Amino acid sequence: MNRMFFVFMLMLSACSRPETVTLTHDQLMDKIKGGWAGQTIGCTFGGPTEFRYQGRIIPDSVEIVWPDGYIKWFFDNQPGLYDDIYMDLTFVDVFEKYGLDAPVDSFALAFAKAEYPLWHANQAARYNILNGAMPPQSGFWLNNPHADCIDFQIEADFAGLMAPAMPNAASQICDKIGHIMNSGDGWYGGVYVAAMYSLAFVYDDVEKVVVEALRAIPPQSTFYQCIHDVINWCAQYPDWKRTWEEVEKKWSRENGCPDGVFHAFNIDAKINAAYVVMGLLYGKGDFAKTMDISTRCGQDSDCNPATAAGILGTLFGYASIPEKWMSNLREVENLNFAFTQTSLEDVYKMSYGHALKMIERNQGSTDDKCVKIPVQHPNPVRLEQNFEQCYLGDNLQGKALSKTEETAFEFEGTGIVLCGDFSRNDNNRFASYEAVVEVYIDGKQVETMKLPYNFTNRKTEIYWKYRLPEGKHELKLKWLNAADSPDLNIWRVITYKNN
């Protein structure tokens, strides 16, 4: 039954595909504004519960509040909440300065040299870029253990908003920018989100947007398979909590992100995208219900309602967002987001300008009254799959990295990750310090790495290596400049095997 529903929806969307979309300039702007406004509202709505509910639903007894002045309070007191928006703005700003053909290095360097703190795939990519590994290598899973994390998924909104009704053009943008920090399922998350935004300019039905956008993802990928399951479960089960249970049983196991393996914490793109889709499908176009479900699914519960509300805001437009949410938003529309010189009012205009250029580039037309856009029907991007034949092995206790002696770890398998960091007791004293550490595997030196003490430039994990020959290995570290340095601790050791 559920498989037949998915096939039926694909056939329905194919039969009802328009060839062109015509929008007045006011309608185009209204949808673009709705996307940015919805994203900001959704991020605020779910902010207080971010990662407080890991592997569990936020119960109905927990009230999700929306007091007057709420967004302004976060702007003033916790502006870092809006990281998934000011990250978008970094890329929007590069397009604004250098045009649609801006080279990928301009995006990568703007992102890597920004003052804001980063985590997971973003931070791993920043370290890679600052140390000479440019995209796509900066986001490739062998160089980035967080490659399947949610990072680009929460930063891809701009790509769909600047490519209205042109999901393949949005995918091209995602190919360039998404591989700065992600690959595989992590990249697919951004491609899928951008496609949903793009198609929200075409359809007025949430189900069509969700189903049609999935065509942009190769069916062989685990990302596609997860979202395919979710769409079917949403059709089969009237209660979203039953679908959540099915997602948890089949798709909650993490095997990449070192912070998530062996833990309930899960920042993987596909499971959080599942929560976005659940909000959209069970919410049935209702703004409050959509955000509530995407938030109550837990895990990254600010980014998921931000994505869902942004897509819904694009679908129905800025003017259709209920006043309950807009009264708070209007208080901040002229305020710059943290770490930027850009406000919502600014980005509305910038995205609108970029969209007009993209429409003209893709055989659309504009006149004084309207834009006419040839609708692109999504084509699947190329297949990438991270962590194939990488199965979790041991979860071992770490130890301090000795300042005077070599530190060695014996393990069996095909891969190893050392999780750790400096003790941060005197930030000013060690602000410019970089540990220089030689790495030996099975007696052979394989790398000399730098570990910055500076938090913004840090390496996410001490060391990792995949695709070693199956068997017993010794990993040895030799700290070359340990005198008068901060303590460096390895908290735990994760190993991998090939079956």
N, C-alpha and C positions, 0 to 999 in steps of 0.2 A: 504493500500500500504506500509506504513512504517513498520508496524508490519511484513508483509511478507518479507521485506528486511532483517530484523534482523534474522528471521527464516532461510532465504536462506543463509545468511552469516554463521550462525552456522552449517548448513548442509554442506556448502562448506568447512569450516575449518575442520570439522570432516572427510570429504571424502579425504582431502588432507594432513592428518596428517602423517608425516614421523615417522618411528619407531626408527631410530637412526640418529644422526648427527655426521659427521666426519669432523674435522677441523685440519689443520696443526697448529703447535704451534704458528707460525707467525700470522695466521688468528685469533686464540683465543686471542692472545695479542692485535692484532689490534682492535678487537671489544671491549675489556675491556678498552683500552686506549680511544677509541671513546666515550664510555659512560662517562668517567670522563671529557674528553675534552669538549664534548657537554654540559655537565652540567655547567661547568665553563663559557663557552661562553654565554650560555643562561641566566645565572644569571646576567652576566655583561650587556648583551643587554637590559634586562628589569629593571635593578636596579634603574635608575633615576625616574621611574614612579610608584614604589611600593606603593600601596594603595593611590595614588593620584587621581585615578579614581575609585570611589566607586559607584557601581550600574549604571555605564555608560561606554560606549565604548570610548577608546582613539580615537579621530577623525583623519581622514586621514591627516588633515592639520597640525597635530603635528608630526614633524619629529623625528624619533628615530635614533639617530646618532651612528656612529661607527668609530671614528677617530683613527689614528695611536696611539699606546701606551695606548689604553683605559684600558685594563685589568691591566697593570702595574700601571696606575694611581690609580685605585681602591685598588690594593694591598698596595700602599704607603699611600693613603689618607683616604680611607674608607674600611678598611679590614673587618669590621663587615658585609659588604654586603654578604660575603660568608659563612654565618652562616649555611645554609643548606648543605654546603660541609664540613666545619670543624666539624659539628655535626656527619656526616657520619664517618669522620676520627676517632672520639672517639671510635666508635664501631669496625672499622677496626683494630685499634691499640690493642684493647682487644683481638680480634681473633689472631692477630699476636703474642701477648705475651703469651696467655694462651691456644690457640688451638681452634679447632672447638667445643669442649665440654665445653668451658668456662661457668661457671654458670651465671644465669641471674643477681645475685647480683653484680658480677664483672662489668657488663655493667652499671647497675644502679648506682653504687657508683662512677664509673669513670665519668659518665655523671653528677651526682649530685654535685660532688666535683670539677668539672672543673672551671676554672677562668672566662669563657666567660659568658656574661649576657644572660638570656633567657626570653621568653615571653610565654603567653598563656599556652597550655597543658604542654609544657616542664617545665616552671617555676612552675606550680602547682605541677607537679610530683617531681621536685627538692625539693620543700618544704616538700612534703609528705615523701620522702625518708630520708631527713635529720632529720625528726621528727619521724622516725620509721615505716612508712607505706611503705613497699616494694612492688614491682610488684607481681601480677597484680593489687593490691589495689591502687597503686600510680596513675594508669591511669584510674581506674574505675570511671564512671561518677558521682556516688554519692559522691566521694571524689575529683573529678576534674571537675569543671564546663566547662572546655575547652576540654573535652574528644573527641568531634567531630571536633575539629579544625585541621588544616592542618599539624600539627607538624611532625608526623611520616611519612606522605605522602611525605614530602620533604627530609626525612632522610633515606628512604628505598632503594635508588638507589644501595647501596653497596650489599644488599641482593640478588638482581637479578643478579648483575655482578659476584658475587662469586658462583652463582648457574646456570651456562649456560645450557639452554635447560631443566632445572629442576625446574619448577615453584612450585611444591609441596614442594621440599626441601627449596625453597625460602620462602614459606608460613610458614614452621616450624621455620625458623629464625625470621620471622616477628612476629610469635606468642610469641616468647620469648622476643624480644626486643621492639616490637611495644606496648606491654602492659605496658611497663615502663611509658609511657606518654599518651597513648590513649586507647580507647575502642570503640566498635561499629563502626560507620561510620568513625571515625578518624583512627581506626586501619585498616579498609577496604581500606582506601586510600593508605596506605603503602603496603598492600597485593597486591592491583591491580597494583601499580607502579612497584613493584618488579617482578610481573608476566609478565608485558610488557617487562621489561629489559630482563628477562630470555628467553622469547619467541623470542626476537630480535636476538638470536643466532640460531633460528630454521628457521624462515621465512624471506623472502626478500620483503614482502608486508606489508605495514603499516596497512591496514584494517584487515588483518588476525591477526596481533599482538594485535590490539585493541579489536577485537571481541573475540578471543580465550582467552585472559587474563581475560575477564569478567567472564569466567566460574569458576574462583577462588573465586568469591563472591557469597554468598547465594542469590537467587532471591527474597526472602522475604524482604531483607533489602532495606532501602531507598537509600543507595548508589548504589546498583545494578539498581534500578528502574530509578534513575537519569541518569546514564550512558547509560542504555538501551534506554531511551528517546533520549539522545543526538545522539547516533549512528543512530537512525531512522530519526531524524530531519536532520542530515547531509546528509543522502541519499535523503531526500525529498526536501530540499531547496538548490538551487545552491549557494545562498549568505550566508556566515557564519553569517552575521549580523542578518538575520532572525532567525537563530538557537539561536543566543545569546538572542534575544527577547523572544523566547519560554522558554529558560532556566530561564531567569529573571522572567517571569510570574509564572512559576510553582515551581521553586526550590530556589528562592533567600531569602525566609523568614527564618530567624535565630531564633531558640528558645532555644539555649544552651549558647553559648559564651556571657558572660555579656557585653563585649565590642561591640557586634554586634546586640544584640536584640534592637529593636526600632530604629535602625540606618541603613544607607546604607552600612556601613562597614561590610564585610563578609569574614571571614577567615575559613569558614566551608570547610571541606575536599571535599565533593562531588561537590560543585559548582565550586571550583577551579580545581578539577579533570576534570570537564566538559570542562573547558577552555583548559586544556592539550589535551583532546581528540579532541576538535574542531581544535586546531592547527595541530595535527597529520593528521586528516582526510581531512581537507580542504587544508592543506599544500601539500599533495600528494607526500611526499618524498623530497620536496624542503626545504633546510635548512633555507634559509632566510624567506620564506613565512610561514613556520611552526612557527618560533619564533615570527614573526610579528603578526600573528593572536592570538597566546597564550598571547602575551603581550597586544595587543589592547583590549582584553576582559576585562582588568582592574583587580581590586582587587589585589591579590598577584602577581603582574605582573613581578616580577623577578623570583620567584620560579616556576611559571607555564611554562615559556619558558625554564627554566633550566631543568625541568623534560622532556619536549617534546624534546628538543635538545639532552639530554642525551640518550633518547630512540632511536632517529634517529641516533645519533653517533654510538650507539651499532649496530643498524641494518645494516648500511652501512660501518662502520669502520672508524678508525682514518684517514687512508690514503685518504678517500673519502670526508672528510670535506673540503669545498672550501678554497682556500688560503686566501681569504678576511678575514676569521675568524681566521685562523691558525697563520697568521703573528703576531697578537697580543698575541695569547696564548703562542707561543714559548718564548716570553720574560719573562714569569713567571713560566715555567714548573719546574725550579730548585729552586724556592723560596718556603719557608714554608708558609703554610696558618697561619693566625693569631691564636694564642692560641695553636699551635701545633708545633711539630718538624717534620712535614711531608709535602713534596712537591708533586706535581703531578707525577713527575718522581718516587718518592718513592711509591706512592699508586698504580701506574700502576703495579709495581712488586709485591706488597703485595697482591693486588686483584687477580693477575694471579696465585700466589702461593696458595691462598685460593681456587681458582676455581679448580686447579689440585687436591687438597685434597678432595674437594666435589665430583668431578667426580669419583675418586677412591672409595669414600665411597658409592656412589649410583650406583655401578655395572658398571661403565664406565671403560675404559682402556686407558692407555697411552703408547707410545713407543717413540723412538727418533725422529720420524717424525710427529706424529699426536696424537690427542685424539679422542676417539670414545665414544659418550655419548648416552645412551638410553634416548629417549625423554619422558619426563613425560607430560601427558595431564592433565590440571588443574582440580583438585577436589575442590569443594567449601569448604571453611573453615566453622567453626560453626557459627550459627546465634547469633549475639549480636545486640541489638538495644537500644540506649540511649534515655533518656528523653521521654519514652513512658508515655502517660497520663499526661504529663507536658505541659500545655498550658499557654501562657503568660497571666498574669493578669495585675497588675498596674505597672506603671513606675513613682515612687515617688521621690520627692526631698529629698536628704539626709540632714544631719546636723553634726555638730562637735560632736565628742565623748567627753563628759565632763570629765575633770580630777578629779572633786570633787564629782560628783553625778552619780548615775546610769542613763543610757540612755536607753529609752524604745521605741519600735516601735509596734504599733498595726496594724494588717493586717488581711485580710481574704483570705483564699485559702489553698493550700497544700504545698507551698514552698516559700522560701525567699532567696534573695542574697543581701548582703550589699557590695557595691562597694566603695572603698576608699583607702587611703594610708596616710603616714606621710607627713607633710610639710617638704620639704628637703632644708632647708636654711643653715644648719651647719653640713655637712656630717662628718667632723672630730670629732666634739664634741660627736655625738651620734652614732658613727660607730658600737659600740658593744651593743647598747641598744636593749632590747627586751621588748615590752609591754606584761604584763601578764593580761589577761582579762577573767573573768568568764562569761559564757553564760547561761542564763535561758530561757526556753521556757514554757510558761503558769505556771510560778512559780517554775518550777523544774530545778535545775542545771543539764545541759547536757554535759558541756565541760569546761575545763580551757585551753585556747589557748595562744600560744606565737606568737607575731607579731614582727619579726625582723625589725629593722630600715634599716639594711644593704640591699642595693638594690638587690645584687646577691642572697641573701637568703630569700627575701621577700615572703610573702603570696600574691597570686594574687588578692584575694578579702578578705575583712575583715572577712566575715562569709557567709556560705550558709547552707541551709537545705532543702531537698526535702522529699516527701512522708509523709508529716504530714497529720493527719486526716483533711478532708474538714471542714472548718468552721473558726471562729474567733480565733486569737491567739495573744499573746503578746511575743515579743522577747526583752529580757532585757540584757544589757551588763554592767558589773561592772569592772572598770579599777583598778587593785590592786596596781600598782607601778607607778602612774602617776606623782609623784613629780619630778621636774626638768627633764622633758621629752619633746620631740618634740610634736608639735600638731598632732593630729590624726583626720582626717576628713572622714566622710562618704558622698560621693558625691551624691549617689542616691540609691534607694531601688527598687529592682525588685521582684515582687511576681508572683507566679504560681497558677494555678487552674487545676482541673482534667478534665474539659470539656469546 
